[in-house]
Amino acid sequence: MKNKMLIGYRKMYGITQKDLARLIKVSPTTYSYKENGKTYFNQEEMIVITNILKKYNPMITMDDIFFRNNVNLKLTK
């Protein structure tokens, strides 16, 4: 599943996939696969990305970026 929150934050703050790929020490192709849900970010990578985005908005959490957009809630009676 595409990480729509990460994509949104990245674009909102003017950060490219290439920028984040360099900072988490992967190729741009590998980063694209991760952002698009073909492979997964490891914990270290999530921490680095969270810390980068916190520079723009200190209120952002790892949950906001990596987990909230993957939760599907279904209300039942």
N, C-alpha and C positions, 0 to 999 in steps of 0.2 A: 504494500500500500504506500502510495506517495506520501511523503511527509509534508503536508500542505502548510503546517505551521512554520516549519523550518524554512520552507521556500518563501513564505510570506515575510517572515522576519528578515531573511537574508536580502530579499529584494527591497524591503522597506528601508533598510539601513545601507543600501548600495554596496553590498558585499557580493562578489562573484563566486561561482562554484570553484573557479580556479584558486581564488584567495583562500577559501576554506580548505580545499584539497592540500594546498601547500602547508597550511598551519597544522593539519592533522597528519601530515606526511604520507599522503596517498596520491595516486595519479588523479588527474581531473576525471578520467573515465570511471575509475573506482568510486570517486566521490559521487558522481552522477548516479551510478548504480545504487549507492546507499541512499541518496536523497529520494530516488524514485522507487525505493522499496524492493529492489532486486536482490540486494544484500543488506546486511544490517550494520549499524554503527556499534562499535564496542564501547564499553564504559569509559575508557580513557578518551576516546574521540568525543563522546557526548559531553564529558567534563570540559574539554578544550573549547568546544563550540559554545557551550553554555557560558563559559567565562568570557568569550569574545562578545557574545550578544549582551551580556551584563554591562559591558562598557557603554553600550548605547541606551540600555534600560535596566537599571539595577533590580527592578522588580521581576524580571523574567526568571523562571525556574526551569530546571531540566524537565520537570513534568509538563510544563507549558509547551515546550519545544518538541519533546519526543514521545509523550505518552497520551496527552489529552486528545489529540486528533485521531487516535487509534481506538478510542473507546466508543462503543455503540451502546446506547442505552435504550432499553425497550420497556415501556410502561405497561404493566399488566394490572388488571383489577382483581 
